[in-house]
Amino acid sequence: MTEAIKNSIKHDFVKKRTNLRRLRLANEITVDQMAKAINVSSRQYSLKERGKYPFKDYEMLIIAEIFNMTVQKLFFEWLFIYD
């Protein structure tokens, strides 16, 4: 795997989740509530939502279930349409 491909994949996984934040706020869900749902600290969740760290696969699944969406749509399609 070339370095360019690795960097591209890494970029997609740690991309800022602006629309995830918008969706969370639209549903009146706090950072603390989301953090508790995926069993991380509020700071860790906030860093993940801001794209500083990637979400783990099981965290993406939990978040997708909260919003009644698939992981694919929430994290790999929908979020990139509006950024």
Summary of the structure (lengths in Angstrom):
residues: 83
radius of gyration: 12.6
end to end distance: 27.1
largest distance: 41.8
contacts: 209
relative contact order: 0.17
helix: 69%
strand: 0%
